[in-house]
Amino acid sequence: MSAVAYQHFVHAKTNDKVEKQAPLVSVIIPFLNERDVLEQCHQRVCNALSALHQLCEIVYVDDGSQDASWQLVSQFQHPTHSIRSLRLSRNFGKEAALSAGLKSALGQCVILLDADLQDPPECIPDMVKAWQQGAQVVEMQRRERHGENWLKRTTAHCFYRFMSYISDSPITENVGDFRLMDKKVVEVINTLPERTRFMKGLLAWPGFTRQVMTFDRDPRLAGKTKWNYPKLIHLALEGITSFSTKPLRWATLAGLTTSFFTFVMAMVVLTKTLVWGEPVVGYPSTVLIILFLGGIQLLSIGVLGEYVGRLFIESKQRPLYVLMEETTSEPTFAQSETTR
């Protein structure tokens, strides 16, 4: 019996035991209408995982695609890796899709990866190596943001700086969802009860031992980005209101400061009028003061309303997502060995 045949024989005899073992790595790939890029994404991820020479799994999460994306991923197979596909009942958003993948992942470590291939799967072996050397979280920091205009790069920079200032769990600048997390970290994240989820903040909140690795982010391979400016503003507001109460304090401080200066101005006007007999300034200044105070009040009400809105959403306790369908493709090599 040849060496290869003997290895196949041993694998067949221990196949039941192998199937019960947890995979080393789970790669979670959420997507929405990414039919044009999924095949290449799957091939590159499989090639990267094959370099590990370990049992791994890929978890695809369909966030309500309207094209043929689901039909494609549900047919994916691989000789040595398990392929699982989750289909949500509608578009619940990327944060919910990531949460679904994290709940489903079985690996000893979990990697989050976008399907558009802007985050290169070829980084996976280096990420796993850093994890094996002791890092419980490996954050992938972008050196360059190719394919993004000046406005988006500037607003992203300002947002990261602002979040680092107001949040108790600072978010590393230019680090998106692309990262590796140990199973312990994933278990902590899965226990968090928030319905309104800002994943960049939630992924940073548990702490643990972290290592930052840099990479060059590629332009989108095909299709168009699903993130427009209104969605990005909405995401930023969710992040701010989910991880800090400082805006409420700033609104209070603005009210106190405005009241103080209004009182001082009133005393000055009264003194000039009653003591020196100077006439009161006319309507233009009065109108400006009213508009200024009205603006401060509306801004404060808006800030308060954002927090009340979050409380309303949380109080309903609706599920983050609804899972409509799930498929599993076991390694085809193991299946062929079992049938022998």
C-alpha positions in Angstrom: 0.0 0.0 0.0 1.4 3.4 -1.0 1.9 6.2 1.5 -0.9 8.2 -0.2 -3.3 5.3 -0.1 -2.5 4.6 3.5 -3.2 8.2 4.4 -6.6 7.9 2.6 -7.3 4.7 4.5 -6.5 6.3 7.9 -8.6 9.3 7.0 -11.6 7.1 6.1 -11.3 5.2 9.3 -11.2 8.3 11.4 -13.7 10.3 9.3 -16.4 10.4 11.9 -14.0 11.8 14.5 -12.7 14.4 12.1 -16.1 15.7 11.2 -16.9 16.3 14.9 -13.8 18.4 15.4 -14.1 22.2 15.3 -12.5 23.8 12.3 -9.4 25.9 12.9 -10.7 29.0 11.0 -14.1 30.2 10.2 -14.2 32.9 7.5 -17.5 34.9 7.5 -18.4 36.6 4.2 -21.5 38.7 4.2 -22.8 39.9 0.8 -25.6 41.7 -1.0 -26.0 41.3 -4.7 -22.4 40.3 -5.4 -23.0 37.7 -8.1 -20.2 39.1 -10.3 -17.5 38.7 -7.8 -18.5 35.7 -5.6 -16.8 33.0 -7.7 -13.4 34.7 -7.6 -13.9 35.5 -3.9 -14.6 31.9 -3.2 -11.5 30.7 -5.1 -9.1 33.2 -3.5 -10.4 32.4 0.0 -10.1 28.7 -0.6 -6.6 29.1 -1.9 -5.6 31.1 1.2 -7.2 28.5 3.6 -5.5 25.6 1.8 -2.1 27.1 2.7 -3.0 26.4 6.4 -3.3 22.6 5.8 -6.0 22.5 8.4 -9.8 21.9 8.5 -11.5 25.3 7.9 -15.0 26.5 7.1 -16.4 29.4 5.0 -19.7 30.9 6.2 -21.5 33.0 3.5 -24.3 35.2 4.7 -26.8 36.5 2.1 -28.3 39.7 3.3 -31.3 39.7 1.1 -29.7 39.6 -2.4 -32.0 40.1 -5.3 -29.7 38.7 -8.0 -28.5 35.1 -8.4 -25.9 35.3 -5.5 -27.7 32.8 -3.3 -28.1 30.2 -6.1 -24.4 30.5 -6.6 -23.0 30.2 -3.1 -25.4 27.4 -2.2 -23.7 25.3 -4.8 -20.1 26.0 -3.6 -18.0 23.0 -2.6 -14.4 22.3 -1.7 -12.4 19.1 -1.2 -11.1 20.0 2.3 -13.1 22.9 3.6 -16.7 23.0 4.9 -18.9 25.6 3.1 -22.0 26.9 4.9 -24.5 29.4 3.5 -27.0 31.4 5.5 -29.9 33.3 3.8 -31.6 36.1 5.6 -35.3 36.7 4.8 -34.6 40.3 3.7 -32.0 43.0 3.8 -31.3 43.5 7.5 -28.0 45.4 7.0 -24.4 44.4 7.1 -24.2 44.6 10.9 -27.0 42.0 11.3 -25.4 39.8 8.6 -22.1 39.9 10.5 -24.0 39.0 13.7 -25.6 36.0 12.0 -22.2 34.8 10.8 -20.7 35.2 14.3 -23.5 33.2 15.9 -23.0 30.4 13.3 -19.2 30.2 13.3 -17.7 27.0 14.7 -14.0 27.8 14.3 -11.3 28.3 16.9 -10.8 31.7 15.4 -13.0 33.8 13.1 -12.1 36.1 10.3 -14.5 38.7 8.9 -14.1 39.4 5.1 -16.0 41.5 2.6 -17.1 39.7 -0.6 -16.0 42.6 -2.9 -12.3 41.6 -2.5 -11.2 45.0 -1.4 -9.7 43.2 1.6 -7.3 40.6 0.1 -7.9 37.0 1.3 -4.2 36.4 0.8 -3.6 38.1 4.2 -5.4 35.2 6.0 -2.3 33.0 6.6 -0.4 35.9 8.2 -3.4 36.7 10.4 -3.6 33.1 11.5 0.1 33.0 12.2 -0.2 36.1 14.4 -3.1 34.5 16.3 -1.1 31.3 16.8 1.7 33.4 18.3 -0.7 34.8 21.0 -2.8 37.6 19.5 -6.4 37.2 20.4 -7.5 39.9 18.0 -5.7 40.7 14.7 -6.9 44.0 13.3 -6.1 44.8 9.6 -5.3 48.5 9.2 -5.4 50.0 5.7 -2.3 51.8 4.5 -4.1 53.2 1.5 -7.8 53.5 0.6 -7.7 52.9 -3.1 -10.8 53.7 -5.1 -12.1 56.3 -2.6 -12.4 60.0 -3.3 -10.9 62.8 -1.2 -14.2 63.5 0.6 -14.7 60.0 1.8 -11.2 59.6 3.0 -11.4 62.9 4.9 -14.7 62.2 6.5 -13.6 58.7 7.5 -10.5 60.2 9.1 -12.5 62.7 11.0 -15.0 60.0 12.1 -12.3 57.7 13.5 -10.7 60.6 15.4 -14.0 61.7 16.8 -15.0 58.2 17.9 -11.6 57.7 19.6 -12.2 60.9 21.5 -15.8 60.2 22.7 -15.7 56.4 23.2 -14.4 54.5 26.2 -13.3 51.7 23.8 -11.3 53.5 21.1 -11.5 52.3 17.5 -8.2 51.9 15.6 -8.1 54.3 12.7 -8.5 52.8 9.2 -9.5 49.4 10.6 -12.8 48.2 9.3 -14.5 44.8 9.8 -11.5 42.9 8.3 -10.0 41.2 11.3 -9.4 37.9 13.1 -10.9 37.1 16.5 -10.2 34.2 18.9 -13.2 32.1 19.8 -13.3 33.6 23.3 -13.7 37.1 21.8 -16.5 35.9 19.5 -18.3 34.3 22.5 -18.2 37.6 24.3 -19.6 39.5 21.3 -22.4 37.0 20.8 -23.6 37.7 24.4 -24.0 41.4 23.8 -27.7 42.2 23.7 -27.8 45.3 21.6 -30.4 45.5 18.7 -28.9 48.6 17.3 -25.4 47.4 16.3 -22.3 49.4 15.4 -20.0 46.4 14.7 -16.7 48.4 14.6 -17.4 49.5 18.2 -18.7 46.1 19.4 -15.7 44.3 18.0 -13.4 46.7 19.8 -15.3 46.7 23.1 -14.2 43.3 24.6 -10.5 44.2 24.5 -8.2 41.2 24.8 -4.7 41.0 23.3 -4.5 42.9 20.1 -2.1 43.1 17.2 -2.4 45.5 14.2 -1.2 44.5 10.8 -1.2 46.8 7.8 -2.2 46.1 4.2 -3.1 47.9 1.0 -6.8 47.9 0.3 -7.6 47.1 -3.3 -10.3 48.8 -5.4 -13.6 47.0 -5.7 -13.3 44.2 -8.2 -16.8 44.5 -9.7 -20.1 46.1 -9.1 -20.9 49.2 -7.0 -20.6 49.9 -3.3 -23.7 49.6 -1.3 -22.7 52.4 1.0 -23.8 55.9 0.0 -23.4 59.0 2.2 -26.9 58.9 3.8 -26.1 55.3 5.0 -22.7 56.3 6.2 -24.2 59.2 8.2 -26.7 56.9 9.7 -24.0 54.4 10.6 -21.9 57.2 12.2 -24.9 58.4 14.3 -25.5 54.8 15.5 -21.8 54.5 16.4 -21.9 57.8 18.4 -25.1 57.2 20.2 -24.3 53.5 21.0 -20.9 54.1 22.5 -20.9 57.5 24.2 -23.2 59.8 26.2 -20.9 62.8 25.7 -23.2 64.5 23.1 -25.8 64.7 25.8 -23.3 66.4 28.1 -22.3 68.7 25.4 -25.9 69.7 24.9 -26.2 70.4 28.6 -23.0 72.4 28.6 -24.2 74.4 25.5 -27.4 75.2 27.3 -25.6 76.3 30.5 -23.1 78.4 28.5 -25.8 80.1 26.5 -27.9 80.8 29.6 -24.8 82.4 31.3 -24.0 84.7 28.4 -27.6 85.6 28.0 -27.8 86.6 31.6 -24.6 88.7 31.3 -26.0 90.4 28.2 -29.3 91.1 29.9 -27.5 92.7 32.9 -25.3 94.9 30.5 -28.4 96.1 28.6 -30.3 96.9 31.7 -27.4 98.7 33.2 -26.9 100.8 30.1 -30.6 101.6 29.9 -31.3 102.4 33.5 -28.1 104.0 34.5 -26.8 105.8 31.4 -30.1 106.1 29.6 -28.8 104.5 26.4 -31.6 103.2 24.1 -32.1 99.4 23.6 -30.6 98.0 20.4 -33.3 97.4 17.7 -34.9 94.4 16.2 -32.0 92.9 14.2 -29.9 91.9 17.2 -33.1 90.6 19.0 -33.9 88.4 16.0 -30.3 87.1 15.8 -30.4 86.2 19.5 -33.7 84.4 19.1 -32.5 82.4 16.1 -29.3 81.5 17.9 -31.1 80.3 21.0 -33.7 78.4 18.8 -30.8 76.7 17.0 -29.2 75.6 20.3 -32.6 74.2 21.5 -33.3 72.3 18.3 -29.8 70.8 18.3 -30.2 69.7 21.9 -33.7 68.2 21.2 -32.2 66.4 18.1 -29.4 64.9 20.2 -31.8 63.8 22.9 -34.2 62.4 20.2 -31.4 60.2 18.8 -30.9 58.6 22.2 -34.6 58.2 22.8 -34.9 56.6 19.4 -32.3 54.1 20.3 -34.1 53.3 23.6 -37.3 52.8 21.6 -35.7 50.3 19.2 -34.0 48.4 22.1 -37.3 48.2 24.1 -39.1 46.3 21.3 -36.5 43.5 21.5 -37.0 42.3 18.0 -34.5 39.8 16.6 -31.6 41.2 14.7 -32.4 39.1 11.7 -34.6 36.2 10.4 -32.8 33.2 9.0 -34.8 31.9 6.0 -32.6 29.1 4.7 -29.3 27.4 5.5 -27.2 25.0 3.4 -24.1 23.0 4.3 -21.5 21.4 2.0 -19.1 19.1 3.8 -15.6 18.6 2.3 -16.0 16.6 -0.8 -12.8 14.6 -0.1 -14.3 13.4 3.2 -17.5 12.4 1.4 -15.7 10.5 -1.3 -13.6 8.6 1.3 -16.8 7.7 3.3 -18.4 6.1 0.3 -15.4 3.8 -0.4 
